[in-house]
Amino acid sequence: MDMNHAPVTGTRPAGRTLAERVPASRRPQRTATTRRFLMCRPTHFDVTYAINPWMRPEEGADRARALRQWAALRDLYRRLGHTVEEIPPDPRLPDMVFAANGATVIDGRVLGARFRHPERAAEGPAYLSWFADHGYATTRAPRFINEGEGDYLLAGRTILAGTGFRTEPRAHEEAEEFFGLPVVTLTLVDPAYYHLDTALSVLSDTEIMYYPGAFSEGSRAVLEMLFPGAILAEPEDAAAFGLNALSDGRHVLLPSAAGRLARAVAARGFEPIGVDLSELLKAGGSVKCCTLELRPS
């Protein structure tokens, strides 16, 4: 793992120097699109149970450190011009900070989440209540297990949908009917990458990066067909949660430790920004897990 690049602390990321190492004539011009996000402050964050391989309750978590890291991510979004709304945290739900799992929002329509593990079950209704209170008329509780944008990633007008550990395949049909968009099922096979957003990141409407080792043979073939020029993550960067990233079309926010991925996205003309969410990684989450995009109609 390349550790030569320091975490970003300001609006001019260390990743820009990475981009500058690639000749400008070879880099496409990228334009950021202003986004609106929903986040949840980790006021009650802790690791008190284990529902994925990253969680070790015996080690616990440093809540104050998690709060500082989360606030730095929120403030960075705002400095980049994005809007961040906050849902009140629930003291019963230490994983509620991972807002991406709470729902999927496309064209102003909200498909709620239904969690597999009872420890997180109350998060689905909590997020749906927030949407109802904020004027979203099409909130809907799902019939089948789906864990929101953890397993539903929008690429252009296609939903890439993960299954294998959390979201049920039948939920993919429900999402397709609800949103009226094509859904591509992708099967995860490595429990360390239990959600799609831990193994794949959408960079633009037509570009992604992913870790091949997280997917079944058939799903790898599908990804190769749909995205032949995709960035392929090395195991070290995948293990650093480098794919749990967020792109606004120009800036790519990703864990600071994922140095190879930062260089790869810079070579494509993006501006990588390293973020330290190491405390939240103790529960199996990073940049994307903390961020639910509110896509308008």
KEKE-3310 file (N, C-alpha, C; in steps of 0.2 Angstrom, whole numbers, plus 5000, padded with zeros to 4 digits):
npx = (5004:5003:5009:5013:5006:4998:4984:4970:4967:4961:4953:4960:4965:4977:4977:4976:4989:4993:4985:4991:5003:5000:5000:4992:4986:4982:4971:4954:4942:4934:4918:4911:4895:4883:4877:4865:4865:4861:4865:4870:4874:4887:4883:4880:4888:4895:4904:4896:4891:4893:4890:4897:4913:4922:4918:4922:4917:4924:4934:4928:4924:4931:4921:4922:4933:4927:4917:4924:4930:4919:4913:4922:4921:4908:4909:4918:4911:4902:4911:4914:4903:4892:4875:4871:4860:4854:4850:4842:4851:4848:4848:4847:4853:4867:4873:4867:4873:4878:4871:4869:4863:4850:4840:4834:4835:4829:4825:4817:4810:4807:4813:4812:4822:4824:4831:4842:4848:4843:4848:4849:4836:4827:4831:4827:4812:4815:4822:4813:4803:4809:4810:4796:4793:4799:4793:4793:4783:4782:4787:4791:4789:4798:4795:4804:4820:4831:4846:4846:4856:4868:4867:4862:4867:4867:4871:4872:4857:4854:4852:4864:4864:4867:4869:4869:4874:4867:4855:4841:4839:4825:4822:4828:4819:4808:4814:4816:4803:4798:4806:4806:4817:4831:4838:4853:4859:4871:4882:4889:4903:4913:4913:4919:4916:4902:4892:4887:4892:4904:4913:4912:4912:4904:4909:4906:4892:4895:4906:4915:4923:4930:4932:4937:4939:4928:4917:4906:4910:4901:4896:4907:4910:4898:4901:4913:4908:4899:4906:4920:4931:4934:4941:4951:4952:4966:4969:4974:4970:4956:4954:4957:4945:4944:4935:4924:4918:4915:4909:4908:4907:4918:4927:4933:4930:4938:4945:4960:4971:4970:4980:4984:4972:4969:4978:4975:4962:4965:4972:4962:4957:4950:4949:4956:4952:4958:4952:4950:4942:4944:4940:4926:4927:4929:4917:4914:4912:4914:4917:4906:4897:4892:4885:4870:4863:4852:4842:4835:4818)
npy = (4994:5011:5023:5036:5048:5061:5063:5073:5089:5101:5112:5111:5097:5084:5075:5082:5085:5073:5071:5081:5075:5067:5070:5085:5085:5072:5070:5070:5083:5087:5090:5096:5091:5099:5092:5085:5079:5067:5065:5057:5061:5054:5052:5042:5032:5016:5000:4987:4975:4962:4961:4960:4956:4966:4971:4972:4969:4968:4977:4990:5007:5024:5036:5050:5053:5047:5056:5068:5064:5062:5074:5081:5076:5080:5094:5095:5091:5102:5113:5110:5114:5107:5102:5098:5089:5084:5070:5067:5058:5041:5035:5022:5016:5012:5011:5020:5031:5027:5032:5029:5017:5019:5021:5023:5035:5042:5052:5060:5051:5039:5024:5014:5006:4989:4980:4966:4962:4961:4970:4982:4985:4995:5006:5008:5012:5024:5032:5033:5040:5052:5056:5057:5068:5078:5081:5072:5063:5050:5040:5023:5008:4993:4977:4966:4962:4975:4985:4999:5012:5005:4994:4998:5006:5020:5022:5032:5030:5017:5005:4998:4983:4975:4959:4944:4944:4954:4962:4955:4945:4946:4959:4967:4966:4973:4986:4989:4990:5000:5011:5012:5009:5001:4987:4979:4965:4960:4949:4947:4939:4938:4940:4950:4961:4965:4974:4981:4994:4993:4987:4993:5008:5022:5032:5041:5044:5034:5027:5017:5011:4996:4981:4966:4953:4953:4949:4937:4925:4926:4939:4947:4945:4952:4965:4968:4968:4978:4989:4991:4999:5000:5005:4995:4989:4986:4972:4978:4991:4989:4983:4993:5000:5008:5008:5012:5025:5042:5051:5067:5069:5077:5078:5065:5058:5048:5035:5039:5030:5023:5024:5019:5019:5032:5038:5031:5036:5050:5049:5048:5060:5065:5073:5067:5066:5063:5055:5053:5041:5032:5027:5025:5014:5004:4998:4994:5004:5019:5033:5033:5025:5034:5043:5048:5050:5063:5063:5074:5076)
npz = (5000:4996:5005:5004:5003:5011:5022:5017:5022:5019:5007:4995:4989:4993:4983:4971:4967:4964:4952:4944:4940:4929:4912:4906:4894:4892:4901:4904:4904:4919:4927:4942:4949:4958:4973:4984:5001:5013:5030:5046:5062:5071:5085:5094:5091:5091:5093:5096:5093:5081:5065:5053:5045:5049:5062:5079:5094:5106:5105:5104:5101:5098:5101:5101:5093:5081:5079:5076:5064:5056:5056:5049:5036:5033:5033:5023:5011:5011:5009:4996:4989:4990:4997:5014:5023:5040:5049:5064:5076:5083:5100:5102:5091:5085:5073:5064:5059:5046:5034:5021:5020:5024:5014:4997:4985:4971:4958:4966:4972:4986:4991:5004:5017:5022:5034:5036:5048:5065:5074:5067:5062:5066:5060:5047:5048:5055:5046:5035:5042:5043:5030:5027:5035:5029:5018:5007:4997:4992:5000:5004:5012:5010:5003:5003:5009:5008:5008:5006:4998:5001:4994:4982:4968:4958:4941:4929:4921:4926:4938:4948:4957:4972:4979:4989:5002:5010:5004:4996:4981:4976:4980:4971:4960:4965:4966:4953:4948:4956:4954:4940:4932:4924:4932:4937:4942:4954:4961:4976:4984:4994:5011:5017:5009:5010:5006:4991:4989:4996:4987:4975:4966:4959:4947:4937:4925:4916:4921:4932:4947:4953:4964:4958:4965:4974:4968:4960:4947:4936:4938:4937:4924:4919:4923:4916:4903:4903:4908:4901:4902:4916:4932:4940:4956:4967:4979:4991:4992:4991:5003:5011:5011:5000:4990:4995:4991:4986:4971:4964:4951:4948:4959:4969:4983:4995:5005:5014:5014:5002:4991:4978:4971:4971:4963:4951:4949:4947:4936:4926:4926:4936:4953:4966:4984:4999:5013:5031:5039:5049:5061:5060:5051:5059:5061:5048:5038:5028:5018:5008:5014:5024:5018:5010:4995:4990:4977:4966:4958)
capx = (5000:5007:5007:5017:5002:4995:4977:4968:4965:4958:4949:4964:4967:4984:4975:4977:4996:4993:4982:4996:5008:4998:5000:4985:4983:4979:4966:4948:4940:4929:4914:4907:4888:4881:4873:4862:4866:4858:4870:4868:4880:4888:4883:4879:4891:4899:4904:4893:4889:4896:4886:4901:4919:4925:4916:4925:4915:4929:4938:4924:4926:4932:4916:4924:4936:4922:4913:4928:4931:4913:4912:4927:4918:4902:4912:4922:4905:4900:4916:4914:4897:4886:4871:4871:4855:4856:4844:4844:4853:4844:4852:4846:4855:4874:4875:4863:4878:4879:4865:4868:4859:4843:4835:4837:4831:4830:4820:4813:4806:4811:4812:4814:4826:4822:4837:4843:4849:4838:4851:4848:4830:4823:4834:4822:4807:4818:4824:4806:4799:4812:4808:4789:4792:4802:4789:4793:4776:4782:4790:4788:4792:4799:4792:4810:4826:4836:4849:4847:4862:4873:4867:4859:4871:4865:4876:4867:4850:4854:4854:4868:4861:4871:4866:4874:4875:4862:4849:4838:4838:4819:4821:4830:4813:4804:4817:4815:4796:4796:4809:4805:4824:4833:4842:4858:4860:4878:4883:4895:4905:4918:4910:4922:4913:4896:4888:4890:4896:4911:4917:4911:4910:4902:4913:4902:4886:4897:4913:4915:4929:4928:4937:4935:4938:4922:4911:4905:4913:4896:4895:4913:4909:4894:4904:4918:4904:4896:4911:4926:4937:4933:4947:4951:4956:4971:4967:4976:4966:4950:4954:4957:4939:4945:4930:4918:4920:4909:4911:4903:4909:4925:4930:4932:4932:4940:4950:4967:4975:4969:4984:4984:4966:4969:4982:4971:4956:4968:4974:4956:4955:4946:4953:4955:4953:4959:4948:4951:4936:4947:4936:4920:4929:4929:4910:4913:4910:4918:4914:4899:4892:4890:4882:4864:4861:4845:4842:4828:4814)
capy = (5000:5017:5028:5042:5054:5063:5064:5080:5093:5107:5111:5109:5090:5081:5072:5087:5084:5066:5073:5085:5071:5065:5076:5088:5083:5065:5070:5073:5089:5085:5095:5093:5092:5100:5087:5086:5073:5066:5062:5056:5062:5048:5054:5036:5027:5011:4994:4983:4969:4960:4958:4960:4954:4972:4973:4968:4972:4968:4983:4996:5013:5030:5040:5057:5053:5046:5063:5073:5062:5062:5081:5084:5074:5084:5100:5095:5092:5109:5117:5108:5117:5102:5103:5092:5089:5079:5066:5066:5051:5038:5032:5015:5014:5015:5011:5025:5035:5024:5034:5027:5011:5020:5022:5024:5041:5043:5056:5062:5045:5036:5017:5013:5000:4984:4977:4959:4960:4964:4976:4988:4985:5001:5011:5009:5016:5030:5036:5034:5045:5059:5058:5059:5074:5083:5082:5067:5060:5043:5035:5017:5002:4988:4970:4962:4965:4979:4990:5005:5013:5000:4989:5000:5012:5023:5023:5035:5028:5010:5003:4992:4981:4970:4954:4939:4945:4958:4963:4949:4946:4948:4966:4970:4967:4978:4992:4990:4992:5006:5017:5011:5009:4994:4984:4974:4961:4958:4944:4947:4932:4939:4943:4957:4966:4963:4978:4983:5000:4992:4984:4996:5015:5025:5039:5046:5040:5028:5025:5014:5007:4990:4975:4960:4948:4953:4947:4930:4925:4929:4946:4950:4945:4957:4971:4968:4969:4985:4994:4988:5003:5002:5005:4989:4990:4981:4970:4982:4997:4987:4981:5000:5002:5013:5009:5015:5032:5046:5056:5072:5071:5079:5076:5058:5057:5041:5034:5042:5025:5020:5028:5017:5021:5039:5039:5029:5041:5056:5048:5049:5067:5067:5075:5063:5069:5058:5057:5048:5039:5025:5025:5022:5008:4998:4995:4992:5009:5024:5039:5032:5023:5039:5048:5046:5055:5065:5065:5077:5074)
capz = (5000:4995:5011:5003:5002:5018:5022:5015:5028:5016:5001:4989:4991:4991:4977:4965:4965:4960:4945:4940:4938:4923:4907:4906:4887:4893:4906:4902:4909:4923:4930:4947:4949:4965:4976:4991:5004:5020:5034:5053:5066:5075:5092:5098:5087:5095:5090:5102:5091:5075:5059:5047:5048:5052:5068:5084:5100:5111:5104:5105:5097:5101:5099:5100:5086:5076:5078:5073:5057:5052:5055:5043:5030:5031:5031:5016:5006:5011:5005:4989:4986:4991:5003:5018:5028:5045:5052:5071:5078:5089:5104:5101:5084:5085:5066:5061:5055:5040:5031:5014:5021:5026:5009:4990:4983:4964:4955:4971:4975:4991:4992:5011:5018:5027:5036:5037:5055:5070:5077:5063:5059:5067:5056:5041:5049:5057:5040:5032:5046:5041:5023:5027:5039:5025:5012:5002:4997:4989:5004:5004:5016:5005:5005:5004:5012:5004:5013:5003:4994:5002:4988:4976:4966:4951:4936:4923:4922:4927:4945:4949:4963:4975:4983:4992:5010:5014:5000:4993:4974:4975:4981:4964:4955:4968:4965:4946:4947:4960:4950:4933:4929:4923:4937:4935:4948:4955:4967:4980:4986:4999:5016:5019:5005:5011:5002:4984:4990:4998:4982:4968:4966:4953:4946:4932:4922:4912:4923:4939:4949:4958:4966:4955:4969:4978:4964:4957:4941:4931:4939:4934:4916:4917:4924:4911:4897:4904:4909:4899:4904:4923:4936:4945:4963:4970:4985:4997:4992:4993:5010:5015:5009:4995:4985:4998:4989:4982:4966:4961:4944:4947:4965:4971:4990:4996:5011:5012:5013:4995:4987:4971:4968:4971:4957:4945:4947:4945:4929:4922:4926:4943:4958:4972:4990:5004:5019:5036:5043:5051:5067:5057:5048:5064:5060:5041:5034:5026:5015:5005:5019:5028:5014:5006:4990:4989:4970:4965:4953)
cpx = (5004:5004:5011:5013:4998:4988:4976:4965:4961:4955:4953:4968:4974:4983:4977:4985:4997:4991:4987:5002:5006:4997:4993:4982:4980:4973:4960:4946:4934:4925:4910:4900:4886:4876:4870:4862:4862:4863:4867:4874:4881:4888:4883:4883:4895:4899:4902:4891:4893:4892:4890:4908:4923:4924:4919:4923:4919:4933:4935:4926:4927:4927:4918:4928:4932:4919:4917:4929:4925:4912:4916:4924:4912:4904:4915:4916:4903:4905:4916:4908:4891:4882:4871:4865:4857:4850:4846:4845:4848:4848:4852:4850:4862:4876:4871:4867:4879:4872:4864:4863:4852:4838:4838:4832:4834:4824:4815:4809:4810:4808:4815:4819:4823:4829:4837:4844:4845:4841:4850:4841:4826:4826:4829:4816:4809:4819:4817:4803:4803:4810:4800:4789:4795:4799:4790:4787:4776:4786:4787:4792:4792:4796:4798:4816:4830:4839:4851:4853:4868:4873:4864:4863:4868:4870:4872:4860:4849:4856:4858:4866:4865:4867:4871:4875:4869:4855:4847:4838:4830:4818:4823:4824:4809:4807:4816:4808:4795:4799:4808:4812:4826:4838:4847:4860:4868:4879:4889:4897:4910:4914:4913:4919:4906:4890:4891:4894:4903:4916:4916:4909:4909:4905:4909:4896:4889:4904:4912:4922:4927:4933:4934:4934:4932:4916:4912:4908:4908:4896:4901:4912:4904:4897:4909:4914:4901:4901:4918:4932:4937:4940:4946:4955:4960:4968:4968:4972:4959:4949:4955:4950:4939:4939:4923:4919:4914:4912:4906:4904:4916:4929:4928:4935:4933:4945:4957:4972:4975:4974:4984:4978:4966:4973:4978:4965:4959:4970:4969:4954:4951:4951:4951:4956:4953:4955:4949:4945:4938:4943:4930:4921:4929:4922:4909:4910:4915:4914:4907:4894:4889:4886:4876:4863:4854:4844:4835:4825:4816)
cpy = (5006:5022:5035:5049:5055:5064:5071:5083:5100:5106:5110:5103:5089:5078:5076:5086:5078:5068:5076:5081:5067:5071:5078:5086:5076:5065:5073:5078:5086:5091:5092:5095:5093:5095:5089:5079:5073:5062:5061:5057:5056:5049:5048:5030:5023:5005:4989:4976:4968:4957:4959:4958:4960:4973:4969:4971:4973:4974:4990:5001:5019:5035:5047:5058:5052:5053:5068:5071:5063:5070:5084:5082:5078:5091:5101:5095:5099:5114:5116:5111:5112:5104:5097:5093:5083:5076:5065:5059:5048:5034:5025:5012:5016:5015:5016:5030:5033:5026:5031:5020:5012:5020:5022:5030:5042:5047:5059:5057:5041:5029:5016:5007:4995:4980:4970:4958:4964:4970:4982:4989:4991:5007:5013:5013:5023:5035:5037:5040:5052:5061:5061:5066:5080:5083:5077:5062:5053:5038:5028:5012:4996:4981:4965:4966:4968:4984:4996:5006:5009:4995:4991:5007:5014:5025:5025:5033:5020:5009:4997:4990:4975:4965:4949:4939:4948:4958:4957:4950:4948:4956:4970:4971:4972:4985:4994:4993:4998:5012:5017:5012:5002:4993:4979:4971:4959:4955:4945:4941:4932:4943:4949:4963:4964:4967:4980:4989:4999:4989:4987:5003:5018:5032:5044:5041:5034:5025:5023:5012:5001:4985:4969:4954:4948:4950:4940:4930:4928:4936:4950:4950:4951:4964:4973:4970:4976:4991:4992:4992:5004:5002:4999:4990:4984:4978:4974:4988:4995:4986:4988:5003:5008:5014:5011:5023:5036:5051:5061:5074:5074:5077:5069:5058:5050:5040:5036:5036:5021:5024:5026:5019:5028:5041:5037:5034:5048:5055:5049:5056:5069:5070:5071:5067:5063:5060:5051:5047:5032:5023:5022:5015:5002:4995:4993:4998:5015:5030:5038:5029:5028:5044:5045:5051:5056:5067:5067:5074:5078)
cpz = (5000:5001:5010:5003:5008:5017:5020:5021:5025:5010:4995:4991:4989:4984:4970:4963:4962:4953:4941:4938:4931:4918:4906:4899:4888:4898:4904:4907:4913:4926:4936:4947:4957:4967:4982:4995:5011:5024:5042:5057:5071:5083:5097:5095:5092:5091:5096:5100:5084:5070:5053:5050:5050:5059:5074:5091:5105:5111:5105:5100:5101:5098:5097:5094:5080:5074:5074:5065:5053:5051:5049:5037:5028:5029:5024:5011:5006:5007:4998:4985:4987:4997:5007:5023:5033:5048:5059:5073:5083:5093:5104:5095:5083:5077:5061:5057:5048:5036:5024:5014:5022:5021:5002:4987:4975:4961:4960:4975:4980:4992:4999:5011:5023:5028:5038:5045:5060:5073:5073:5060:5060:5063:5050:5043:5051:5051:5036:5035:5044:5034:5023:5030:5034:5018:5006:5002:4995:4993:5004:5008:5011:5008:5007:5006:5007:5009:5009:4998:4996:4996:4982:4974:4959:4947:4930:4925:4923:4935:4945:4956:4966:4979:4985:4999:5013:5009:4996:4985:4972:4976:4975:4960:4958:4966:4957:4945:4950:4956:4943:4929:4929:4929:4935:4942:4948:4961:4970:4984:4992:5005:5019:5015:5005:5008:4996:4985:4993:4993:4975:4970:4959:4952:4942:4930:4919:4915:4930:4940:4954:4959:4963:4960:4974:4975:4962:4950:4936:4932:4937:4927:4915:4918:4918:4904:4897:4905:4908:4901:4912:4926:4940:4951:4964:4977:4991:4997:4993:5000:5014:5014:5004:4990:4988:4997:4986:4977:4965:4954:4942:4953:4967:4979:4992:5002:5009:5011:5006:4990:4979:4967:4967:4964:4951:4944:4944:4938:4924:4923:4932:4948:4965:4979:4995:5010:5025:5040:5046:5057:5065:5054:5053:5064:5053:5037:5033:5023:5012:5010:5023:5024:5009:5002:4989:4982:4969:4959:4947)
residu = (MET:ASP:MET:ASN:HIS:ALA:PRO:VAL:THR:GLY:THR:ARG:PRO:ALA:GLY:ARG:THR:LEU:ALA:GLU:ARG:VAL:PRO:ALA:SER:ARG:ARG:PRO:GLN:ARG:THR:ALA:THR:THR:ARG:ARG:PHE:LEU:MET:CYS:ARG:PRO:THR:HIS:PHE:ASP:VAL:THR:TYR:ALA:ILE:ASN:PRO:TRP:MET:ARG:PRO:GLU:GLU:GLY:ALA:ASP:ARG:ALA:ARG:ALA:LEU:ARG:GLN:TRP:ALA:ALA:LEU:ARG:ASP:LEU:TYR:ARG:ARG:LEU:GLY:HIS:THR:VAL:GLU:GLU:ILE:PRO:PRO:ASP:PRO:ARG:LEU:PRO:ASP:MET:VAL:PHE:ALA:ALA:ASN:GLY:ALA:THR:VAL:ILE:ASP:GLY:ARG:VAL:LEU:GLY:ALA:ARG:PHE:ARG:HIS:PRO:GLU:ARG:ALA:ALA:GLU:GLY:PRO:ALA:TYR:LEU:SER:TRP:PHE:ALA:ASP:HIS:GLY:TYR:ALA:THR:THR:ARG:ALA:PRO:ARG:PHE:ILE:ASN:GLU:GLY:GLU:GLY:ASP:TYR:LEU:LEU:ALA:GLY:ARG:THR:ILE:LEU:ALA:GLY:THR:GLY:PHE:ARG:THR:GLU:PRO:ARG:ALA:HIS:GLU:GLU:ALA:GLU:GLU:PHE:PHE:GLY:LEU:PRO:VAL:VAL:THR:LEU:THR:LEU:VAL:ASP:PRO:ALA:TYR:TYR:HIS:LEU:ASP:THR:ALA:LEU:SER:VAL:LEU:SER:ASP:THR:GLU:ILE:MET:TYR:TYR:PRO:GLY:ALA:PHE:SER:GLU:GLY:SER:ARG:ALA:VAL:LEU:GLU:MET:LEU:PHE:PRO:GLY:ALA:ILE:LEU:ALA:GLU:PRO:GLU:ASP:ALA:ALA:ALA:PHE:GLY:LEU:ASN:ALA:LEU:SER:ASP:GLY:ARG:HIS:VAL:LEU:LEU:PRO:SER:ALA:ALA:GLY:ARG:LEU:ALA:ARG:ALA:VAL:ALA:ALA:ARG:GLY:PHE:GLU:PRO:ILE:GLY:VAL:ASP:LEU:SER:GLU:LEU:LEU:LYS:ALA:GLY:GLY:SER:VAL:LYS:CYS:CYS:THR:LEU:GLU:LEU:ARG:PRO:SER)
# end
